[in-house]
Amino acid sequence: MSAIVVRPATSEDTAAIENVEATAFSDTHRIFPGSLSDPDGFTKFQIEKNRKIIAGEDESTQTWTVAQDTSTGSIAAIMRLEHVQNACEKPHTPITDVPFARADSLRFFNEVTLTRRDIMGTRPHFYVHILATRPQFQRRGCAHALLSHLFINADTVGRPIYLEASPVGIPFYKKLGFVEDGATVLFPCAPDGERDGMVVTVMVRKPQSM
């Protein structure tokens, strides 16, 4: 079995990152229902967003890190991380417009933001926005490798790590030291109006002693 290396993403990875997102998340249409009617436009939108983050043109302090298969050069897993100094530094400005989204999606985005502000307050922390593995690379430790790389940094500077986990992801994160905070956020319903009751659960990993 070939090795997996973890490295910062480069501009050459933008399309591969979008492809991993598209193949790893089957519920993307719940948050971005417009992607169903204009898949090509949505792909271009995602690639450009990723390019700006990697180039440092995004206003946030987000970064992309990738796990790459050394034998094929394929991007096996991805992590979008934000370095947050103070989530409450500025008053919350409601999110009112996101391309390819709809009202239910905006409700989700705002609730996610407000929940993190309530829980983390002014504490510096790392926020894992996205952690995804290409299906053919699952169960090879790719996501674990990305998080282990983050753990070293987080433990060195003494910062907690915050994320929202899907129901299937909770056991994985628990094994790595994340604890359920008790807060949950209801995931947007499907475009056909049906709701499966799925929620994402807030989980936090405290820094460990070095």
Buried (B, 14 or more C-beta within 10 A) or exposed (E): EEEBEBEEBEEEBBBBBBBBBBEBBEEBBBBBBBBEEBEEEBBEBBBEBBBBBBEEEBEEEBBBBBBBBEEEEBBBBBBBBBBBEEBEEEEEEEBEEEEBBBEBBBBBBBBBBBBBBEBBEEBBBBBBBBBBBBEEBEEBBBBBBBBEBBBEBBBEEEBBBBBBBBEEBBEBBBEBBBEBBEBBBBBBBBBEEEEEEBBBBBBBBEBEEE
